[in-house]
Amino acid sequence: MLPLPTADEHVFSPSGFRERAALALSRPLQGTPASTSDFDLDPERAATALHPDTLAAARPAAVLIPAIARPTVTLLLTQRTNHLAAHAGQIAFPGGKTEPYDVDPLATALREAREEIGLDPSLVTPLGMLDRYLTGTGFHITPAIALVEPDFTLTLDHNEVADTFEVPLPFLMDPGNYQLHTRMIGGKERRFYAIPFGDRFIWGATAGILRNMHQRLFAP
């Protein structure tokens, strides 16, 4: 069990976060992850969604969780454009589906981050992988956490990304900032976690991945 973060541990500084991520992600997961799918708050649907046959049929994908090495680490997020066929306008991490030429999930995440927001891979130091996350749209996402040098320059693909913004990591790792919401999606009631941040509304797979990140790195 990792100790809870305190103000004097500097766990949200670049060096402290890097050490904590390396320690936490090198240990096998104990118990059930906080978020492994869009169905975690619906146990009946989760049993079907997480069946090995369902997971085997899911399309592999990866996202990059860019932890910006500022004095207090921030996470870089994107806001998708409103005209996209799927997840229009939603908050996301840079990422996408795995292509046959990607050697591993990290390669997918780095390629997508370069294509979507112009993030230079030479500024990225990978720290480890979180547990894979199954979406309701049939993607099985591998999230890769990485520390990013803060002197980056971004070039957005405006066909996919409308905007980028940063959120302080302490805010995202505070479970008190997570809210439980209910919404009708596809004619069915769905319960999900969301993280309001100013005028941004972080929910869906992004909020689920962040909850899993909190459990793996900061939960007692």
N, C-alpha and C positions, 0 to 999 in steps of 0.2 A: 504494500500500500504506500503510495506517495504522500508526503505531508501536504497539508493544505497550504496554499500560497499566503504569505503575509507580506506586509509592506517592506520589511527589511530583508526579504529574500531576493528582491530584484528579479523575480521570475518573469516579469514582463519586459525586461531589458533584452536587447538582442542576444547577449551572451547567456543570460539566465534562461531565456526561452529555448535557445538552442540546446543547452544542457538538459533541460527538463524534457524536451521532445525526444532527444536521443535516449534518455533513460526510460521514459514511459513507453515509447514505441518499440523498444528492444525486448520488452516483457510480454509474455503471452497474455491475451485477454482473459480476465477472470469474470465469469458470469455472462449475462446477456447484455449486449451493447444497448445504449440508450436509444439509438436510432439506427436501424439497418434497412429500413424501407419506408415508403410512403404509407404503409399499412400498420405501423407499429401501434397506433392507437385504436386499431380495429383487429383484435386477436383472431376473430373468425376468418377474416380475409387474409390476415398475415400468414396463417397456417398454409393456405393455398399458394399465396404469392411466393413464400420462401421455400416451397417444395423444391427438391433438387432438380426435378424435370423443368419446372418453371424457370429456375435460375439458369439452367443450361441453355434454355431457349432465348434468354435475354440478350440484348445487344451490348457488347462490352464498350465502355466509355471511361474517360478519366477527366478529372479536373485538377487544376493547380490551385492550392491555397497559398497565395503569395503573402507571406508575413514580412512586412516592410521593416527593415532594421533601423527604425527611428529610436530616439532615447526611450520612449515607450512604444513597443511594437504595435503596428496597426495591421489590419488585414485589408487587402485590396479586393474590391468587389466590382462587378459590372452591372449595368442596367441594360437589358436587352431592348432592341428596337420594337416599336409597337406593331410593325407590319409582319413580323415573323409568324409562321404557321403554328409553331409550338412555343409555349411559354413566353408569349409576347409581353414586353414591358416588365418582366419579372427580374428580380435581383438574382445574380448567379456568380459563380466563380468562372474564370476563363476555362474552357474545356469543351469536349465534344466526343463524338464516337471514335473508336479505335479503327485505324486503317490497317490494311494488311501489311504495309511496310513499317509500321511502328513496332519496335523491338520489344517494348514493354509499356505498362501504363504511364510511367514517367515520361517516356518519349512522346506519348500521345498528349499528355498534359502540357509539356514544354512546346510542342509544335502548335497546339491550339492556342496557347497563350501568345505565341509570336504572331500567329495569323490574325487573332481577334483584336489584340491590343498592342502589338508590336513590342512585346517584352523581350529584351535581349537575353537569351539563355546564359550568356557568360556572366550575368549579374545574379544568377540564381544558384543557391546552394541547397540541394535537396536534404531534408531532415528525416523523412520517413513517410510511410503510408498509413492512412486510417482504414477502418473496416469498410468494405464495399457497401454501397447503398443502392437498393433496387427502387426505381421510380415506377409510378403508375403507368407511365408510357412505355415501359418495357426495356429501360436501360439499366445496366448493372455498372455503377460508377465506382471507380477507384480514385479516392482523393489523395493527392500527393501534397504534403506540407513542405514548403521551402522558404528559406530566408532570402530576401531580396535586398540588394544594395539600394539605398534610397536615392541615388543619383541617376535614376532611370528616366528615359524619355519615352512616352507612349505615342503610338500612332494607331488610332482606332479604325477598325473596319466598320464603317458606319452602316453597312448593310446588316450587321449583326449586333453591334454595340452602340447604344446611344450615349452612354456616359460611363465613367468610372468614379469611384469614391473610396475613401479609406475610413475604417471604423476602428477606434482603439480596441486592442485585444482584451484589456480588462473588462470593457463593457460587454463584449461578446461571450466572455467566459464567466459572466455573472448569471447564474440560473434565475435570479430575480427579475431579469430583463426579458424572460421568455413568457409569452402569453399563450393560453389555449384558446383556439378559435374553432368555429364550426361553419362550414360552407357547403352548399349543394353543388356538386361537381358531377356532371354526367348523369343527373337524375338521382344521385345517391348522396346522402349526408356524409360528409367527411370531416373528421376532427384532425387538427394539425396545430403544430407550434408555430409561432411567429415572433419576430423580434422587431418591433418598431424602433426606428432610429431617425429622429427628426421627421422629415417628410418621406422617408424611405420605409418600405414594408418588406422585411426579409421573411420569407416563408418557404414552404415546399421543401424540395430536396436540399436547398441551401441551408435552411434552418435545421433540418434533420442532420446534415453533415456537421454543422457547428455544435449541435448537442452531443454528437458522438465524440467530437474533438474535446469538448469539455470533460466528458466522462473519462476518456483515455488519458488526458493530461492533467486534469485538475480536480476530479471528483475524489472524495475521501474513500 
